[in-house]
Amino acid sequence: MEAKKKVEIKDEEEVKMEEDGSESGEDEEEPVKKSRIKRACAIATEVLKEAKKIRKSNSEIQENCVLQLGNCKISASYGHRLSKTEACCSSCFSTTFRGRDYEPDFLIWKQKAIDGQTYVRNEQFAKRYINSCFLPYYKKCQSCGKYSEFQSSETFKPHDFVNFQCENSCDTTVESEDVRRVRRDSGWCFNEFGQPPLLQNNISYDLLVDHYVTRTTGMDATCQEGAELIDDGGVAFRDTKKIMNMFYVPFTDVIANIVHPEFMETDEKFAFPKFADDPISIYYLQVRNTIIAMWLKHPFVEVNQKMVESQIIVRGHARIFFIEHLIQPILEFLTIKGIKVAIIGAGISGISTARHLQHLGVNAVLFEAKDRHGGRMNDDRTLGVPVGKGAQIIVGNINNPITLLCEQIGIRYRNSTFFCPLIDETGRCFTLEHKELDDQVDLHYNNVLDAIRNKYQSDRNFPDVTLEEMFSKMSSGLLSAADLDHLYTPEFEKLLDFHLGNLEFSCGTAVENLSAKEYDHNEKFGNFAGEHAVILDGAQTIIEYLARGLDIRLNSPIKQIDWKSEEKRVKLVFETGETETFDKVVVTTSLAVLKKNPQLFNPPLPDEKRKAIDDLGAGLIEKMAVKFDRRFWSTVDADDGIKAQYFGKVPDSKSDRSLFNIYYDFSGKDATGNEVFVLMSYVTAEHANLVNELSDEEVAEKFVETLRKMFPKAIINPIGQMVSHWGADPYIGMSYTYVPFGSSGDAVYNKLKETIDDRIYFAGEHTIAAEPQTMAGAYLSGLREASKIVMSWKRDIQESP
């Protein structure tokens, strides 16, 4: 190969000096310029010729043409590379889209494939066309793992791959050297040749086609008529799109547990750095989106390697690369594997941790201090229907894992309506009799909260005060600014106290304890969308299902967690005096238990962790339910016949607002099919200790006494009751967390989830800033910690000598 000629080009200053020094005058200036331009063009032409020679020399191809159409030159020398291991001769390349017998089909294909592109030359589409229609398919034998080549003009479907066996015998099947090269080369896709292969008949197509350009998500728009979900040779029928939407939809709100199908998430880039940049990231996204779509379509079986392989349908060596180098690590990442751990606490966060680890091959043991598992997900069934002593409400049912669990297990849940009649203790129903006032107060209440949020968002340095103080100032300020002070009547104030009482229930404490700046800190995150829902069959049913097959040791209270060992091990000391040592420990006890037992850790927790425990509030609500002989509250049902699922009590005074704020209708049929009529309510804030000051019967009597005031004409006969006692439980001691005045919101939650010395992990609703106070948050925190343990284990393996 000839050496590249050295070309010297004079800069502008040299040219200017020559022009200034010319003795020919201005008359000769134009011919001189033309001469220089001509000389520069000649030099540029020579440079381009040399570059072309070099490119042609470098692009010389040794393989034979993979197409071998009419007039094929057999050798692909100086032809076109389609990938690292595939090439075609220039004659076949042109024939695919210019040949007399091929051009009509190409033009039809192009119309389908153009996919939003306004102007594209045929040559630019040629490689995509070859990938889509001409290259052979490769099937992997399920017995020997060898690949066989199949040339077909028809597009294959998943069932063509899922149970393939070598046609003759595995012993006689011989793979080509190119196939073996792809098997060996984990960097096969890292090249400048060809076009990324686009998936055909892919299960994710119908989930994305309405919102994205198909080629940007790695799908072939021309071959998407035969998508099917294969499960060991069968078709999975059930679809859960109504409750799950894991792919971001453009121009909509970001919600929890969602991914963008065109971009890798931060943790994905961290786990797969080689695929982090375009255009290579498309290979990762194709597999990831396929796996997620498979699970969305049928989240009732485990997605395995074989199932995913059947969904990766592309022609050529690309399919071999996907199967040999991408599917397994991505599938493992999405369902990440781990090691043995001990888990303290068998509530939903502990159980979700253990179950996730179990799926990934981890030997996990749960130690529960109480004589039952489930923690705050505990139901009472003595009244004939399940009534949650603790958690029973799904907060937002779209993309919520608790909703999905209900679907998977077959648990009934009821979406809540917005109809909530408000009744005072004289029997007056504001919602039906004074709707305008009810609507005015509701609007004012929400406007005040919006004003508080906007104030702190616009001025992060604005000093924190209690929510009670800020609410009072903003409320009077908004009314005065709108010249509506006359609206603040005693009835207006009582209705406002109802809403504040409901807020106190949501936080588990009085508003004078809440931070005005941070009480709703989780609103900055994408929350679960949709309506709230009540689990009709009881939240404990979810626990019973998730706990199946787990190693749960009840009546096993922990006295001390000893993590001073230099061997990176953790020793658990039980109340019985027995000890047991583990590699890693996940602590899922409630925040109240952590607050009351600093001696649980030896050595003590770091100061920052201890401060975070002290800085977060442990909210408390107590529930009570009463069974009646009739549904006497039917008088507040809607005019259109819709039954009131709940109704609110308008308090007589501020001090009364946290006492029986809302009554929930849990009526249903008992095990014998008979109708039972049950109402549930709660106390919180200054009334939370009522359940300990009075007997259960006395609490029920107070419950019924309030109802008799609200329904003075009704015949009310109670025939049974249930009362919770969370505050008196030494192993729980609370309901859910809140951000008190002076605390820093999500920063505290984030500190609480931090791992100590890579061996003590923390889960629970008090460790998840985006979804505190909820079953979903506790559940997800367990999955998070299981993943952290696995990632830590993988790092340990990689760093070991």
C-alpha positions in Angstrom: 0.0 0.0 0.0 1.3 3.4 -1.0 2.1 5.9 1.7 -0.3 8.7 2.1 1.0 11.9 0.4 1.8 14.8 2.6 -0.1 17.8 1.6 0.8 21.3 2.8 -1.9 23.9 2.8 -0.9 27.5 3.4 -2.8 29.3 6.1 -4.7 32.6 5.7 -1.9 34.7 6.9 0.5 33.3 4.3 -2.0 33.8 1.5 -2.6 37.4 2.7 1.2 38.1 2.8 1.5 36.9 -0.8 -1.4 39.0 -1.9 0.1 42.1 -0.1 3.5 41.5 -1.7 2.1 41.1 -5.3 3.6 43.5 -7.8 1.0 42.7 -10.4 -1.5 45.1 -8.9 -5.2 44.7 -8.5 -5.7 43.9 -12.2 -3.9 40.5 -11.7 -5.5 39.7 -8.3 -8.5 37.8 -9.7 -6.5 35.4 -12.0 -4.1 34.7 -9.1 -7.1 33.8 -6.8 -8.5 31.4 -9.5 -5.1 29.8 -9.9 -4.8 29.2 -6.2 -8.3 27.8 -6.0 -7.6 25.4 -8.9 -4.4 24.3 -7.2 -6.2 23.7 -3.8 -8.9 21.7 -5.6 -6.3 19.5 -7.3 -4.6 18.9 -3.9 -7.9 18.0 -2.3 -8.7 15.6 -5.1 -5.4 13.8 -4.6 -6.1 13.5 -0.9 -9.5 12.0 -1.5 -8.1 9.5 -3.9 -5.5 8.4 -1.4 -8.1 8.1 1.3 -10.3 6.0 -0.9 -7.4 3.7 -1.7 -6.7 3.2 2.0 -10.4 2.6 2.8 -10.7 0.1 0.0 -7.6 -1.7 1.2 -8.8 -1.8 4.8 -12.3 -3.0 3.8 -11.1 -6.0 1.8 -13.3 -8.9 3.0 -12.1 -12.5 3.0 -15.5 -14.3 3.6 -17.9 -15.5 0.9 -21.1 -13.7 0.2 -23.9 -14.8 2.6 -26.7 -13.9 0.1 -25.6 -15.7 -3.1 -28.4 -14.3 -5.2 -28.3 -14.3 -9.0 -25.0 -13.0 -10.5 -23.4 -13.5 -7.1 -19.6 -13.1 -7.2 -19.3 -15.7 -4.4 -16.4 -13.9 -2.8 -17.4 -10.8 -0.8 -14.1 -9.1 -1.4 -14.6 -5.4 -1.6 -18.3 -6.0 -1.0 -20.3 -4.9 2.0 -19.9 -6.0 5.6 -23.2 -6.7 7.4 -21.5 -7.6 10.7 -18.2 -8.7 12.1 -18.8 -12.2 10.7 -21.2 -11.6 7.7 -20.7 -9.9 4.4 -22.1 -9.9 0.9 -20.7 -9.1 -2.6 -21.5 -5.8 -4.2 -23.6 -7.5 -6.9 -26.0 -9.2 -4.4 -26.1 -6.0 -2.3 -27.4 -4.0 -5.2 -29.7 -6.8 -6.4 -31.7 -6.8 -3.1 -33.2 -3.4 -3.8 -32.5 -2.7 -7.5 -32.9 -6.1 -9.1 -35.8 -6.6 -11.5 -37.2 -9.4 -9.4 -36.5 -7.8 -6.1 -37.2 -4.1 -6.3 -41.0 -4.4 -6.1 -40.8 -6.3 -2.8 -38.2 -3.9 -1.5 -40.4 -0.9 -2.2 -43.3 -2.5 -0.4 -41.0 -3.4 2.6 -39.7 0.2 2.6 -43.1 1.7 3.0 -43.6 -0.3 6.2 -40.0 0.3 7.4 -39.8 4.0 6.8 -41.2 4.6 10.3 -41.3 8.3 10.5 -38.2 9.1 8.5 -38.9 11.8 5.9 -36.2 11.1 3.3 -33.9 8.1 3.2 -31.9 6.9 0.3 -32.4 3.2 -0.8 -28.8 2.4 0.0 -29.3 3.4 3.6 -32.2 0.9 3.9 -30.4 -1.9 2.1 -28.6 -3.3 5.1 -31.7 -3.1 7.2 -33.6 -4.9 4.4 -31.0 -7.6 4.2 -31.2 -8.1 8.0 -35.0 -8.3 7.9 -35.6 -10.5 4.9 -32.5 -12.2 3.5 -30.1 -13.5 6.2 -30.8 -17.0 7.5 -32.3 -17.8 10.9 -30.2 -19.8 13.4 -32.0 -22.2 15.8 -30.4 -23.5 18.9 -30.8 -27.2 19.8 -32.3 -27.6 23.2 -30.3 -30.8 23.7 -26.7 -30.1 22.5 -26.8 -26.3 22.3 -25.5 -26.2 18.7 -26.9 -23.8 16.1 -28.4 -24.9 12.8 -28.9 -22.5 9.9 -32.4 -22.1 8.2 -33.0 -20.1 5.1 -36.6 -19.0 4.8 -38.5 -16.2 3.1 -41.2 -16.5 5.9 -40.7 -14.7 9.2 -40.3 -17.1 12.1 -42.3 -17.0 15.3 -41.4 -18.0 18.9 -42.8 -21.5 18.6 -40.4 -22.1 15.8 -37.5 -21.9 18.2 -38.7 -22.9 21.7 -38.3 -26.7 21.5 -36.0 -27.1 18.5 -33.8 -30.2 18.3 -31.1 -31.0 15.7 -32.9 -32.4 12.6 -30.7 -35.5 12.3 -28.6 -36.1 15.3 -26.6 -33.8 17.6 -23.4 -35.8 16.7 -23.7 -35.0 13.0 -24.5 -31.3 13.4 -21.4 -29.2 12.7 -21.3 -25.5 13.4 -19.4 -23.2 11.0 -16.3 -21.4 12.1 -18.2 -18.0 11.9 -20.8 -19.3 14.3 -18.0 -20.4 16.7 -16.4 -17.0 16.4 -19.6 -15.3 17.5 -19.9 -17.7 20.4 -16.4 -16.7 21.5 -16.7 -13.0 20.9 -18.6 -11.1 23.6 -17.7 -7.9 21.7 -19.2 -9.0 18.5 -21.6 -6.1 18.3 -18.9 -3.4 18.9 -18.1 -2.6 15.3 -18.8 0.1 12.7 -20.3 -2.4 10.3 -23.9 -2.8 9.3 -27.1 -1.9 11.0 -28.3 -3.1 14.5 -30.6 -6.0 14.0 -34.3 -5.3 14.7 -36.5 -7.8 16.6 -39.3 -9.5 14.7 -42.6 -10.7 16.1 -41.7 -9.4 19.5 -43.9 -9.5 22.6 -43.2 -5.8 23.5 -44.4 -4.4 20.1 -48.0 -3.8 21.0 -47.0 -2.1 24.3 -44.7 0.4 22.6 -45.9 0.9 19.0 -48.5 3.6 19.9 -46.0 5.8 21.7 -42.5 5.2 20.1 -40.8 4.8 16.7 -40.3 1.1 16.4 -36.7 1.2 15.2 -35.6 3.3 18.2 -36.8 0.6 20.5 -35.1 -2.1 18.4 -38.1 -3.6 16.6 -38.7 -4.4 13.0 -41.9 -2.6 12.0 -42.3 -4.9 8.9 -42.5 -8.2 10.8 -44.8 -7.9 13.9 -47.8 -10.0 13.1 -47.0 -13.2 14.9 -46.0 -12.2 18.5 -46.8 -14.9 21.0 -45.8 -15.6 24.6 -44.2 -19.1 25.0 -44.2 -20.9 28.3 -42.6 -24.3 27.9 -44.3 -24.8 24.5 -47.6 -23.3 25.5 -49.2 -19.8 25.2 -49.8 -17.7 28.3 -53.2 -16.1 28.0 -53.7 -13.7 30.9 -52.9 -10.0 30.4 -52.4 -7.5 33.3 -52.1 -4.2 31.5 -55.0 -2.8 33.5 -52.9 -2.6 36.6 -49.3 -2.6 35.3 -47.6 -0.2 32.9 -43.8 -0.5 33.2 -43.0 1.5 30.1 -43.0 5.3 30.2 -45.6 6.9 28.0 -44.5 10.2 26.5 -46.1 13.4 27.8 -47.6 11.7 30.8 -46.7 11.9 34.5 -43.8 9.8 35.7 -45.1 7.1 38.0 -43.3 4.6 40.2 -41.7 1.5 38.9 -41.4 2.6 35.3 -38.6 2.5 32.7 -38.0 4.4 29.4 -37.9 1.9 26.6 -35.4 4.0 24.6 -32.9 4.7 27.4 -30.9 2.7 30.0 -31.5 3.5 33.7 -28.6 4.7 35.8 -28.2 1.4 37.6 -28.3 -0.5 34.2 -25.5 1.7 32.9 -23.5 0.9 36.0 -24.1 -2.9 35.7 -23.5 -2.9 31.9 -21.0 -0.1 31.1 -20.1 -1.4 27.7 -23.6 -0.9 26.5 -24.1 2.5 28.2 -23.7 4.6 25.0 -25.6 4.8 21.7 -25.8 3.1 19.4 -24.7 0.0 21.3 -27.3 0.4 24.0 -30.0 -0.8 21.6 -28.8 -4.4 22.1 -29.3 -4.1 25.9 -32.7 -2.4 25.5 -34.0 -5.0 23.1 -33.4 -7.8 25.6 -34.5 -5.7 28.7 -37.7 -4.5 27.0 -38.5 -8.0 25.9 -38.1 -9.5 29.4 -40.2 -6.8 31.0 -43.0 -7.2 28.3 -43.0 -11.0 28.9 -43.5 -10.4 32.6 -46.1 -7.8 32.1 -48.1 -10.0 29.8 -48.0 -13.0 32.2 -46.6 -12.2 35.7 -47.6 -15.6 37.0 -44.6 -17.7 36.0 -40.9 -17.1 36.3 -39.3 -15.8 33.1 -36.4 -18.0 32.2 -33.6 -18.1 29.7 -35.4 -20.5 27.4 -38.5 -18.4 27.3 -36.5 -15.2 26.5 -34.5 -17.0 23.7 -37.7 -17.8 21.9 -38.7 -14.1 21.9 -35.4 -12.9 20.4 -36.1 -13.3 16.7 -33.6 -11.8 14.3 -31.9 -13.2 11.2 -28.2 -13.8 11.0 -25.5 -14.2 13.6 -27.0 -11.5 15.7 -29.3 -14.0 17.3 -26.4 -16.1 18.4 -24.8 -13.1 20.0 -28.0 -12.3 21.9 -28.4 -15.8 23.2 -24.7 -16.4 24.1 -23.7 -13.1 25.5 -26.7 -10.9 26.5 -29.8 -12.7 27.7 -28.4 -14.5 30.7 -26.6 -11.5 32.3 -29.6 -9.1 31.7 -32.1 -11.7 33.0 -29.9 -12.2 36.1 -29.7 -8.5 36.6 -33.4 -8.0 36.4 -34.0 -11.0 38.8 -30.7 -10.6 40.6 -29.1 -13.5 42.5 -27.6 -13.4 46.0 -26.3 -15.3 49.1 -27.4 -16.4 52.6 -28.7 -13.8 55.0 -30.5 -13.6 58.3 -33.6 -11.3 58.4 -34.9 -9.9 61.7 -38.7 -9.4 61.5 -41.3 -11.3 59.4 -43.4 -8.4 58.3 -43.9 -7.7 54.6 -40.5 -6.1 54.2 -38.7 -9.0 55.8 -40.8 -11.6 53.9 -40.3 -9.8 50.5 -36.5 -9.7 51.2 -36.5 -13.4 52.0 -38.7 -14.4 49.1 -36.7 -12.4 46.5 -33.5 -13.9 47.8 -35.0 -17.4 47.7 -36.0 -17.0 44.1 -32.3 -16.1 43.4 -30.9 -19.1 45.2 -30.2 -17.5 48.6 -30.5 -19.4 51.9 -32.4 -16.8 54.0 -33.7 -17.3 57.5 -36.3 -15.0 59.1 -36.4 -14.5 62.9 -39.7 -13.2 64.3 -40.2 -12.2 67.9 -44.0 -12.7 67.9 -45.9 -15.9 67.6 -47.1 -15.0 64.1 -45.7 -13.5 61.0 -47.0 -10.5 59.1 -46.1 -7.6 61.4 -48.6 -4.7 60.8 -50.5 -6.7 58.1 -52.7 -8.5 60.6 -56.5 -9.1 60.2 -59.3 -9.8 62.6 -62.0 -12.3 61.3 -64.1 -12.6 64.5 -66.8 -10.3 63.1 -67.4 -12.5 60.0 -65.4 -10.5 57.5 -61.6 -9.7 57.4 -61.0 -6.3 59.1 -57.4 -5.1 59.1 -56.0 -4.3 62.5 -53.3 -2.6 60.6 -52.7 -2.2 56.8 -55.5 -2.9 54.5 -55.6 0.0 52.0 -53.7 0.1 48.7 -52.5 3.6 48.1 -52.8 4.0 44.3 -53.5 0.8 42.4 -51.6 1.5 39.1 -48.1 -0.1 39.1 -48.5 -0.9 42.8 -46.9 -4.2 43.6 -49.6 -4.9 46.2 -52.3 -4.6 43.5 -50.3 -7.0 41.4 -49.9 -9.4 44.2 -53.7 -9.4 44.7 -54.1 -10.2 41.0 -51.5 -13.0 41.1 -52.9 -14.6 44.3 -56.5 -14.0 43.4 -57.3 -11.7 46.3 -60.4 -9.5 46.0 -59.9 -5.7 46.4 -62.3 -2.8 45.9 -61.4 0.5 44.3 -62.5 3.4 46.5 -64.9 6.1 45.2 -64.6 9.8 45.9 -68.1 9.9 47.5 -67.6 10.5 51.2 -70.7 12.0 53.0 -69.7 14.2 55.9 -72.1 14.1 58.9 -71.9 16.1 62.2 -73.0 14.9 65.6 -76.5 16.3 65.1 -77.2 14.1 62.2 -76.8 16.8 59.6 -75.2 15.6 56.3 -73.2 18.4 54.8 -72.5 16.6 51.6 -76.1 16.1 50.8 -77.7 19.1 52.6 -75.0 21.8 52.3 -73.0 20.6 49.3 -71.8 24.2 48.4 -70.2 24.7 51.8 -68.7 21.2 51.7 -67.2 21.9 48.3 -65.9 25.4 49.4 -64.1 23.9 52.4 -62.7 21.0 50.4 -61.3 23.5 47.8 -59.9 25.8 50.5 -58.2 23.0 52.3 -56.4 21.8 49.2 -55.5 25.4 48.2 -53.9 25.9 51.6 -51.8 22.8 51.3 -50.8 23.8 47.7 -49.8 27.2 48.9 -47.7 25.7 51.7 -46.0 23.4 49.2 -45.4 26.2 46.7 -43.9 28.4 49.4 -41.3 26.0 50.4 -40.6 25.0 46.8 -40.0 28.6 45.7 -37.9 29.3 48.8 -36.0 26.3 50.2 -34.4 28.6 52.8 -37.8 29.6 54.3 -37.7 28.4 57.9 -39.5 25.3 58.9 -42.5 25.6 61.4 -45.1 23.2 62.5 -47.8 22.4 59.9 -50.4 23.6 62.3 -48.9 27.1 62.5 -48.3 27.3 58.8 -51.7 26.0 57.9 -53.4 28.6 60.2 -51.4 31.5 58.6 -52.0 30.4 55.0 -55.6 29.7 55.6 -56.4 33.1 57.0 -54.1 34.7 54.5 -55.9 33.1 51.5 -59.3 34.0 52.8 -58.3 37.6 53.5 -56.6 38.0 50.1 -59.8 36.9 48.4 -61.9 39.0 50.7 -63.7 35.8 51.9 -63.2 36.2 55.6 -67.0 36.0 56.0 -66.9 32.4 54.9 -65.1 31.4 58.1 -68.2 30.4 60.1 -68.3 27.7 62.8 -69.5 25.2 60.3 -66.7 26.1 57.9 -64.2 25.6 60.8 -65.7 22.2 61.7 -65.5 21.0 58.2 -61.9 22.2 58.0 -61.1 20.3 61.2 -62.5 17.1 59.6 -59.9 17.5 56.8 -57.1 18.1 59.3 -58.3 15.1 61.2 -58.0 13.0 58.1 -54.5 14.4 57.6 -53.6 13.4 61.1 -54.8 9.9 60.3 -52.6 9.9 57.2 -49.6 10.8 59.2 -50.4 9.1 62.5 -49.9 12.1 64.6 -51.3 15.6 65.4 -50.6 18.4 62.9 -48.7 20.4 65.6 -46.0 17.6 65.4 -45.6 17.7 61.6 -43.0 19.6 59.6 -44.7 22.1 57.4 -41.7 21.9 55.0 -41.3 18.1 54.8 -44.6 16.4 56.0 -45.4 15.6 52.3 -41.8 15.1 51.1 -42.6 12.0 49.1 -44.9 14.0 46.8 -41.8 15.0 44.9 -41.4 11.4 43.7 -43.5 9.6 41.2 -46.3 8.0 43.3 -48.5 5.1 42.4 -51.4 6.3 40.2 -55.1 5.3 40.1 -57.6 5.0 42.9 -57.0 3.8 46.4 -58.4 0.3 47.1 -59.4 -1.8 50.1 -58.3 -5.4 50.2 -61.6 -7.2 50.9 -60.0 -10.6 51.7 -57.6 -9.1 54.2 -53.9 -8.0 53.8 -52.8 -11.0 55.9 -53.8 -13.2 53.0 -50.9 -11.7 51.0 -48.5 -12.4 53.8 -49.7 -16.1 54.0 -49.0 -16.5 50.3 -45.6 -14.8 50.3 -44.5 -16.7 53.4 -45.0 -20.1 51.7 -41.7 -22.1 51.6 -39.7 -19.6 53.7 -37.7 -20.5 56.7 -39.5 -18.4 59.4 -38.7 -19.0 63.0 -41.4 -17.6 65.3 -41.0 -16.7 69.0 -37.3 -15.8 68.3 -36.7 -12.4 69.8 -33.2 -11.0 69.2 -31.3 -9.6 72.2 -28.3 -8.3 70.3 -26.8 -7.9 66.9 -23.0 -8.2 67.3 -21.1 -6.9 64.3 -17.7 -6.1 65.8 -16.1 -9.2 64.3 -13.2 -8.4 61.9 -14.2 -11.3 59.7 -17.2 -9.4 58.2 -19.6 -11.7 60.0 -22.6 -10.9 62.2 -23.5 -12.8 65.3 -27.1 -12.8 66.5 -27.7 -13.3 70.2 -31.2 -14.5 71.1 -33.1 -13.9 74.3 -32.6 -17.5 75.1 -28.8 -17.0 75.2 -28.2 -19.0 72.0 -26.1 -17.4 69.2 -25.9 -17.9 65.5 -23.6 -16.3 63.0 -24.4 -15.0 59.5 -22.7 -13.4 56.6 -25.2 -10.5 56.3 -28.3 -9.4 58.3 -31.3 -7.4 57.3 -33.0 -5.5 60.1 -36.7 -4.9 59.4 -38.0 -4.1 62.9 -40.2 -1.0 63.2 -38.8 2.5 63.8 -40.4 2.4 67.3 -38.4 -0.7 68.2 -35.2 0.9 66.9 -35.9 4.0 69.0 -36.5 2.1 72.2 -33.7 -0.4 71.9 -30.4 1.4 71.1 -28.6 -1.4 73.0 -29.7 -3.9 70.2 -26.5 -3.2 68.3 -23.0 -4.0 69.5 -21.0 -1.9 68.8 -23.7 0.9 68.8 -24.8 2.2 65.4 -22.9 5.2 64.0 -24.0 8.6 65.3 -25.5 9.6 61.9 -27.7 6.5 61.8 -28.7 6.9 65.4 -29.6 10.6 64.8 -31.7 9.6 61.8 -33.6 7.1 64.0 -34.3 9.9 66.5 -35.2 12.5 63.9 -38.0 10.5 62.3 -41.4 10.3 64.0 -43.2 7.0 64.9 -46.9 7.6 64.2 -49.7 5.7 65.8 -53.3 5.0 65.0 -55.5 2.4 66.7 -58.4 0.8 64.8 -61.7 -0.5 66.1 -64.5 -2.2 64.3 -68.1 -3.0 65.4 -70.6 -5.4 64.0 -74.3 -4.5 63.7 -77.5 -6.3 63.0 -78.4 -4.0 60.0 -76.9 -1.5 57.7 -78.5 1.6 59.3 -76.2 4.0 57.5 -77.8 3.5 54.1 -79.5 6.9 54.5 -76.2 8.5 53.3 -75.9 6.4 50.2 -75.8 8.4 46.9 -79.0 9.4 45.1 -78.0 7.2 42.2 -78.0 4.1 44.4 -74.2 3.9 44.9 -73.5 2.7 48.4 -71.3 4.9 50.6 -68.1 3.0 51.1 -67.2 5.3 53.9 -68.5 8.4 55.6 -66.8 11.1 57.7 -67.7 12.6 61.1 -67.6 16.4 61.3 -66.1 17.1 64.7 -67.6 19.5 67.2 -64.2 20.8 68.1 -60.5 20.7 67.2 -59.8 18.3 70.1 -62.4 15.9 68.7 -61.1 15.6 65.1 -58.8 12.7 65.7 -61.6 10.6 67.3 -63.5 8.4 64.8 -62.7 10.7 61.8 -63.9 8.3 59.1 -66.1 5.2 59.3 -65.3 2.5 56.6 -68.0 0.0 55.5 -66.6 -3.5 55.7 -69.9 -5.3 55.3 -69.9 -8.5 53.3 -70.8 -12.2 53.5 -69.3 -14.4 56.2 -68.1 -18.0 55.6 -71.6 -19.3 55.6 -72.9 -16.8 53.1 -74.8 -14.7 55.5 -74.7 -10.9 55.3 -72.8 -9.2 58.0 -72.7 -5.4 58.6 -69.4 -4.0 60.0 -68.0 -0.4 60.4 -64.4 0.3 61.1 -62.9 3.6 62.3 -59.7 4.8 64.1 -58.3 7.1 66.7 -54.9 8.9 66.5 -53.0 11.9 67.9 -54.2 12.8 71.4 -56.8 10.0 71.4 -54.4 7.2 70.4 -54.1 6.0 73.9 -57.8 5.7 74.4 -57.6 1.9 73.7 -55.3 1.4 76.6 -57.3 3.7 79.0 -60.6 1.9 78.3 -61.6 -1.7 77.8 -62.4 -3.0 74.3 -66.1 -3.0 75.3 -65.9 0.6 76.5 -64.1 1.7 73.3 -66.9 0.1 71.3 -69.5 1.8 73.4 -67.9 5.2 72.7 -67.8 4.2 69.0 -71.5 3.4 68.9 -72.4 6.5 71.0 -70.9 8.7 68.3 -72.8 6.9 65.6 -76.1 7.3 67.5 -75.5 11.1 67.5 -74.7 11.0 63.7 -77.8 8.8 63.0 -80.4 9.9 65.6 -83.3 8.2 63.9 -81.6 4.9 63.4 -81.9 1.7 65.4 -78.3 0.8 66.3 -77.6 -2.6 67.9 -73.9 -3.6 68.2 -73.2 -7.3 68.3 -69.4 -7.6 68.5 -66.2 -5.5 68.4 -62.5 -5.5 67.5 -59.9 -3.1 68.9 -56.2 -2.9 68.0 -53.4 -2.3 70.5 -50.3 -1.5 68.4 -48.9 1.1 70.8 -48.7 -1.5 73.6 -47.0 -4.1 71.4 -43.3 -4.3 72.4 -42.3 -5.7 69.1 -44.1 -3.1 66.9 -45.2 -0.1 69.0 -46.4 2.1 66.1 -48.4 2.3 62.8 -46.2 4.3 60.4 -43.7 7.1 60.2 -44.0 10.8 59.8 -41.7 13.8 59.4 -41.7 15.9 62.6 -41.0 19.6 62.8 -37.3 20.2 62.4 -36.5 17.0 60.5 -35.1 16.9 57.0 -37.6 14.6 55.2 -36.3 12.2 52.6 -32.7 12.8 53.8 -33.6 11.0 57.0 -35.3 8.1 55.2 -32.2 7.8 52.9 -29.9 7.7 56.0 -32.1 5.0 57.6 -31.7 2.7 54.5 -27.9 3.0 54.4 -26.0 -0.3 55.0 -23.6 -0.6 57.9 -20.2 -2.0 57.1 -21.6 -3.9 54.1 -23.2 -6.5 56.4 -26.1 -4.9 58.3 -29.0 -3.9 56.0 -32.2 -2.1 56.8 -35.7 -2.5 55.3 -39.2 -1.3 56.2 -41.5 1.6 55.4 -39.2 3.9 57.4 -36.4 3.3 54.9 -38.0 4.3 51.6 -38.4 8.0 51.0 -40.6 7.6 47.9 -43.3 5.4 49.5 -43.3 5.6 53.3 -46.3 4.6 55.4 -47.5 2.0 52.8 -47.5 -1.8 52.3 -46.0 -1.1 48.8 -43.1 0.9 50.3 -42.3 -1.8 52.9 -42.5 -4.5 50.2 -40.3 -2.6 47.8 -37.7 -1.9 50.5 -37.3 -5.6 50.9 -36.7 -6.1 47.2 -34.2 -3.3 47.3 -32.2 -4.7 50.1 -32.2 -8.2 48.5 -30.7 -6.6 45.4 -28.1 -4.7 47.4 -27.0 -7.9 49.0 -26.6 -9.6 45.7 -24.7 -6.7 44.1 -22.4 -6.7 47.1 -21.8 -10.4 46.8 -21.0 -10.0 43.1 -18.5 -7.3 43.9 -16.9 -9.5 46.5 -16.6 -12.3 43.9 -15.1 -10.0 41.3 -12.6 -8.5 43.8 -11.5 -11.8 45.3 -8.1 -12.9 44.2 
